[in-house]
Amino acid sequence: MLVALGGTFSPLHKGHKKLIETAFGLDDVCIGLTSDYLAKKDRERFVLPFSVRKENLSQYIKKTYGINARIVELNDPFGPVAYEKDFEYLVVSPETYPVAETINKIRRDKGFKEVKIVRVDHVLADDGIYISSTRIKKGEIDTEGRVLNDGLDGI
């Protein structure tokens, strides 16, 4: 079975790792990594270049699962899963669940079988708020969800 997973992965954090773990628990995984253009579109925050994000992701998967990752560049939000019929699963976060529903609509319109959508809940940081790249880049938490600013600055 071919499993799809997509994202920007900048920086790669504990929530991303849960998505990856879920995908690899299903079967053969194809990861769509957003292109530099798509990653930076409508965002004010810094995003690492595609080549760096791809290398970081590849190294993590090789170290964790002992395999070479199949990573493709995403130039649109739907990626190959919308246009290639071999995919059977799509692993998503709560934010990307609506995109998965759109992908299934595209697949239906093309006469393809819908993919099974596997929604993975957020991973919470130590403060009970979910881990996100935005919070990491703001310096609120680290990539493992540990709180970096406890509100006691200047005391």
PyMOL commands that set and color helices and strands:
alter all, ss='L'
color gray80, all
select helices_A, chain A and resi 14-26+36-40+50-65+79-83+97-109+133-137
alter helices_A, ss='H'
color red, helices_A
select strands_A, chain A and resi 2-7+28-34+70-74+87-92+116-119
alter strands_A, ss='S'
color yellow, strands_A
deselect
rebuild
show_as cartoon
